[in-house]
Amino acid sequence: MKENKLTIFINKPVKEVFEYSLESNNVPKWIISIKEEILSERPVKLGTKLKNIGVNSTIWNQYEMIDFQPPKTFTLKKLNGDYKVRYTCTEKNGGTDFEYFEWAENGELDELMEMEALELLKKLIEE
């Protein structure tokens, strides 16, 4: 199994960090490799599907919400693959520890998330 885990402290309440990271319109603002993300329904719930497309791609990636526990955590599974990503918000010192954890059972981790994305997320939320 391949995995990548990143954590950053964001000086905002858990609910605010959770909602910002969940909002598909915000994703291209902090994950700059994503050009657009579209949800199948609102409000988001267990089973919600979404798709996104990379800046340098013509192929849409499709995901399903397989775990949804607001305002703490949500997990997406890529359809047609074994890639998963979990976002976790934990209260700490009046702010939020934000964890981004991606993994693949059979090694389907091509482009790993980098810490710069979480630093940008922190900047956008704290402004």
C-alpha positions, 0 to 999 in steps of 0.5 A: 500500500502506498500512502501520503499524509500531510497535516497543518494547523489552521487558526480557525474553528473546525466547522469553518475548515471542514466546510471550506475544504468540502466546498467544491468551488474552493478546491481549485483555489488550494489544489492548483492542479485541479481546474474544476470540481463538480458535485452531483448534489447539494447538500453533500451526504454519504454517497454523493458523487463528484468529479474533477478535472486537472489543469493539464488534463482532458479526463474527468476523475470521478469519486464517491463520498464513502464516509461523511461525518461533519464537521470532523471527516470525509473520505472520497473513493475514486471510482474505477480504482483503489485510490482514496483520500480522507480529510480530517479536522480535529480541534486543537488550541482553539483552531484546527489540525487539518489532515490530508491522507491519501492512499492506494492499496495497489500503488495507484498514487501518481501525483502526491499532494504536497505541503504547499497545497495545505499551506495555501489552504491555511492562508485562504481560510485564515484571511 
